[in-house]
């Protein structure tokens, strides 16, 4: 069981690293700006560290015995939980409104797509660590 917990946490943290790198690249390349999304984070330790920890914690959802033989679908399914949390708790707490619309109208779609990627990476990592 300890190996599975480790695999789930590590997969979630790795997924968060991929997700973080992607949003940073999208911001740096000006793509988020072209889409009218005001997300352009700096790739700093103080920004990255909490994302990795929370990614690992969210990765523990993968310990639930749902869709075990479909890692991509499983990752997409479980990514809905952190997506909902970010859109309904984190962004409003930052003063950006529900769904993060204060960052731009396409923000919810971007968060959803990036979190799909997080979930897929996390789930595939866990599948491979068995």
ZADO-1210 file (C-alpha; in nm, 4 decimals, padded with zeros to 6 digits):
<atoms>
<atom x="00.0000" y="00.0000" z="00.0000" code="UNK" pos="1"/>
<atom x="00.2865" y="00.2385" z="00.0772" code="UNK" pos="2"/>
<atom x="00.4183" y="00.1923" z="-00.2774" code="UNK" pos="3"/>
<atom x="00.0771" y="00.2879" z="-00.4208" code="UNK" pos="4"/>
<atom x="00.0544" y="00.5973" z="-00.1984" code="UNK" pos="5"/>
<atom x="00.4036" y="00.6975" z="-00.3084" code="UNK" pos="6"/>
<atom x="00.3145" y="00.6374" z="-00.6743" code="UNK" pos="7"/>
<atom x="-00.0066" y="00.8402" z="-00.6486" code="UNK" pos="8"/>
<atom x="00.1628" y="01.1336" z="-00.4739" code="UNK" pos="9"/>
<atom x="00.4623" y="01.1307" z="-00.7074" code="UNK" pos="10"/>
<atom x="00.2385" y="01.1049" z="-01.0127" code="UNK" pos="11"/>
<atom x="00.0341" y="01.4001" z="-00.8904" code="UNK" pos="12"/>
<atom x="00.3475" y="01.6066" z="-00.8270" code="UNK" pos="13"/>
<atom x="00.4887" y="01.5152" z="-01.1687" code="UNK" pos="14"/>
<atom x="00.1566" y="01.6054" z="-01.3312" code="UNK" pos="15"/>
<atom x="00.1690" y="01.9386" z="-01.1476" code="UNK" pos="16"/>
<atom x="00.5210" y="02.0002" z="-01.2780" code="UNK" pos="17"/>
<atom x="00.4061" y="01.9380" z="-01.6363" code="UNK" pos="18"/>
<atom x="00.0960" y="02.1542" z="-01.5794" code="UNK" pos="19"/>
<atom x="00.3047" y="02.4333" z="-01.4247" code="UNK" pos="20"/>
<atom x="00.5593" y="02.4275" z="-01.7051" code="UNK" pos="21"/>
<atom x="00.2790" y="02.4433" z="-01.9622" code="UNK" pos="22"/>
<atom x="00.1022" y="02.7444" z="-01.8094" code="UNK" pos="23"/>
<atom x="00.4368" y="02.9198" z="-01.7686" code="UNK" pos="24"/>
<atom x="00.5280" y="02.8557" z="-02.1353" code="UNK" pos="25"/>
<atom x="00.1812" y="02.9653" z="-02.2522" code="UNK" pos="26"/>
<atom x="00.2168" y="03.2885" z="-02.0546" code="UNK" pos="27"/>
<atom x="00.5757" y="03.3525" z="-02.1568" code="UNK" pos="28"/>
<atom x="00.4961" y="03.2930" z="-02.5243" code="UNK" pos="29"/>
<atom x="00.2071" y="03.5383" z="-02.5010" code="UNK" pos="30"/>
<atom x="-00.0554" y="03.2768" z="-02.5848" code="UNK" pos="31"/>
<atom x="-00.2589" y="03.3364" z="-02.2702" code="UNK" pos="32"/>
<atom x="-00.2543" y="03.7078" z="-02.3465" code="UNK" pos="33"/>
<atom x="-00.3708" y="03.6482" z="-02.7045" code="UNK" pos="34"/>
<atom x="-00.6606" y="03.4462" z="-02.5634" code="UNK" pos="35"/>
<atom x="-00.7499" y="03.7288" z="-02.3264" code="UNK" pos="36"/>
<atom x="-00.6397" y="03.5294" z="-02.0203" code="UNK" pos="37"/>
<atom x="-00.4465" y="03.7267" z="-01.7598" code="UNK" pos="38"/>
<atom x="-00.2383" y="03.4345" z="-01.6354" code="UNK" pos="39"/>
<atom x="00.1350" y="03.4824" z="-01.6825" code="UNK" pos="40"/>
<atom x="00.3091" y="03.3283" z="-01.3832" code="UNK" pos="41"/>
<atom x="00.6786" y="03.3482" z="-01.3165" code="UNK" pos="42"/>
<atom x="00.8517" y="03.0104" z="-01.2891" code="UNK" pos="43"/>
<atom x="00.9843" y="03.0683" z="-00.9365" code="UNK" pos="44"/>
<atom x="01.0290" y="02.8300" z="-00.6440" code="UNK" pos="45"/>
<atom x="00.7666" y="03.0165" z="-00.4379" code="UNK" pos="46"/>
<atom x="00.5127" y="02.9708" z="-00.7177" code="UNK" pos="47"/>
<atom x="00.6116" y="02.6154" z="-00.8125" code="UNK" pos="48"/>
<atom x="00.6520" y="02.4500" z="-00.4707" code="UNK" pos="49"/>
<atom x="00.2884" y="02.4786" z="-00.3523" code="UNK" pos="50"/>
<atom x="00.1686" y="02.3596" z="-00.6940" code="UNK" pos="51"/>
<atom x="00.3846" y="02.0461" z="-00.6670" code="UNK" pos="52"/>
<atom x="00.2686" y="01.9718" z="-00.3125" code="UNK" pos="53"/>
<atom x="-00.0981" y="02.0241" z="-00.3960" code="UNK" pos="54"/>
<atom x="-00.0569" y="01.8238" z="-00.7159" code="UNK" pos="55"/>
<atom x="00.0773" y="01.5365" z="-00.5072" code="UNK" pos="56"/>
<atom x="-00.2051" y="01.5651" z="-00.2570" code="UNK" pos="57"/>
<atom x="-00.4665" y="01.5694" z="-00.5340" code="UNK" pos="58"/>
<atom x="-00.2878" y="01.2693" z="-00.6837" code="UNK" pos="59"/>
<atom x="-00.3930" y="01.0660" z="-00.3803" code="UNK" pos="60"/>
<atom x="-00.7418" y="01.0621" z="-00.5330" code="UNK" pos="61"/>
<atom x="-00.6006" y="00.8049" z="-00.7717" code="UNK" pos="62"/>
<atom x="-00.5980" y="00.5564" z="-00.4859" code="UNK" pos="63"/>
<atom x="-00.9749" y="00.5265" z="-00.5245" code="UNK" pos="64"/>
<atom x="-01.0598" y="00.2053" z="-00.7127" code="UNK" pos="65"/>
<atom x="-01.2336" y="00.3676" z="-01.0090" code="UNK" pos="66"/>
<atom x="-01.1524" y="00.2950" z="-01.3752" code="UNK" pos="67"/>
<atom x="-00.8249" y="00.1236" z="-01.2837" code="UNK" pos="68"/>
<atom x="-00.7749" y="-00.0222" z="-01.6306" code="UNK" pos="69"/>
<atom x="-00.8361" y="00.3058" z="-01.8161" code="UNK" pos="70"/>
<atom x="-00.5576" y="00.5407" z="-01.7000" code="UNK" pos="71"/>
<atom x="-00.6294" y="00.8229" z="-01.9434" code="UNK" pos="72"/>
<atom x="-01.0029" y="00.8310" z="-01.8728" code="UNK" pos="73"/>
<atom x="-00.9275" y="00.7921" z="-01.5051" code="UNK" pos="74"/>
<atom x="-00.6893" y="01.0863" z="-01.5079" code="UNK" pos="75"/>
<atom x="-00.9426" y="01.3034" z="-01.6886" code="UNK" pos="76"/>
<atom x="-01.2180" y="01.2008" z="-01.4452" code="UNK" pos="77"/>
<atom x="-01.0132" y="01.2702" z="-01.1319" code="UNK" pos="78"/>
<atom x="-00.8863" y="01.6015" z="-01.2717" code="UNK" pos="79"/>
<atom x="-01.2378" y="01.7405" z="-01.2345" code="UNK" pos="80"/>
<atom x="-01.1940" y="01.7592" z="-00.8539" code="UNK" pos="81"/>
<atom x="-00.8930" y="01.9976" z="-00.8426" code="UNK" pos="82"/>
<atom x="-01.0376" y="02.1900" z="-01.1377" code="UNK" pos="83"/>
<atom x="-01.3567" y="02.2520" z="-00.9434" code="UNK" pos="84"/>
<atom x="-01.1577" y="02.3536" z="-00.6364" code="UNK" pos="85"/>
<atom x="-00.9472" y="02.6043" z="-00.8295" code="UNK" pos="86"/>
<atom x="-01.2450" y="02.7555" z="-01.0113" code="UNK" pos="87"/>
<atom x="-01.4785" y="02.7756" z="-00.7107" code="UNK" pos="88"/>
<atom x="-01.2408" y="02.8301" z="-00.4163" code="UNK" pos="89"/>
<atom x="-00.8901" y="02.9398" z="-00.5183" code="UNK" pos="90"/>
<atom x="-00.9715" y="03.1993" z="-00.7841" code="UNK" pos="91"/>
<atom x="-01.2549" y="03.3590" z="-00.5846" code="UNK" pos="92"/>
<atom x="-01.0164" y="03.3715" z="-00.2859" code="UNK" pos="93"/>
<atom x="-00.7722" y="03.5643" z="-00.5051" code="UNK" pos="94"/>
<atom x="-01.0456" y="03.8147" z="-00.5889" code="UNK" pos="95"/>
<atom x="-01.0822" y="03.6884" z="-00.9462" code="UNK" pos="96"/>
<atom x="-01.4423" y="03.5711" z="-00.9103" code="UNK" pos="97"/>
<atom x="-01.6015" y="03.2333" z="-00.9578" code="UNK" pos="98"/>
<atom x="-01.4481" y="03.0369" z="-01.2423" code="UNK" pos="99"/>
<atom x="-01.1586" y="03.2853" z="-01.2451" code="UNK" pos="100"/>
<atom x="-01.3424" y="03.5051" z="-01.4924" code="UNK" pos="101"/>
<atom x="-01.1458" y="03.8012" z="-01.3570" code="UNK" pos="102"/>
<atom x="-00.8499" y="03.6513" z="-01.5453" code="UNK" pos="103"/>
<atom x="-01.0538" y="03.6308" z="-01.8684" code="UNK" pos="104"/>
<atom x="-01.3498" y="03.4484" z="-02.0170" code="UNK" pos="105"/>
<atom x="-01.1466" y="03.1516" z="-02.1418" code="UNK" pos="106"/>
<atom x="-00.9810" y="03.0908" z="-01.8044" code="UNK" pos="107"/>
<atom x="-01.2138" y="02.8045" z="-01.7019" code="UNK" pos="108"/>
<atom x="-01.1435" y="02.6219" z="-02.0290" code="UNK" pos="109"/>
<atom x="-00.7674" y="02.6650" z="-01.9902" code="UNK" pos="110"/>
<atom x="-00.7770" y="02.5399" z="-01.6308" code="UNK" pos="111"/>
<atom x="-00.9877" y="02.2413" z="-01.7362" code="UNK" pos="112"/>
<atom x="-00.7534" y="02.1462" z="-02.0211" code="UNK" pos="113"/>
<atom x="-00.4362" y="02.1871" z="-01.8157" code="UNK" pos="114"/>
<atom x="-00.5849" y="01.9838" z="-01.5320" code="UNK" pos="115"/>
<atom x="-00.6838" y="01.7117" z="-01.7793" code="UNK" pos="116"/>
<atom x="-00.3147" y="01.6951" z="-01.8646" code="UNK" pos="117"/>
<atom x="-00.2254" y="01.6836" z="-01.4925" code="UNK" pos="118"/>
<atom x="-00.4640" y="01.3937" z="-01.4364" code="UNK" pos="119"/>
<atom x="-00.3431" y="01.1971" z="-01.7371" code="UNK" pos="120"/>
<atom x="00.0237" y="01.2329" z="-01.6388" code="UNK" pos="121"/>
<atom x="-00.0522" y="01.1428" z="-01.2758" code="UNK" pos="122"/>
<atom x="-00.2621" y="00.8412" z="-01.3696" code="UNK" pos="123"/>
<atom x="-00.0121" y="00.7092" z="-01.6240" code="UNK" pos="124"/>
<atom x="00.2693" y="00.7489" z="-01.3696" code="UNK" pos="125"/>
<atom x="00.0749" y="00.5511" z="-01.1106" code="UNK" pos="126"/>
<atom x="-00.0136" y="00.2847" z="-01.3685" code="UNK" pos="127"/>
<atom x="00.3538" y="00.2481" z="-01.4607" code="UNK" pos="128"/>
<atom x="00.4742" y="00.2349" z="-01.1004" code="UNK" pos="129"/>
<atom x="00.2901" y="-00.0878" z="-01.0205" code="UNK" pos="130"/>
</atoms>
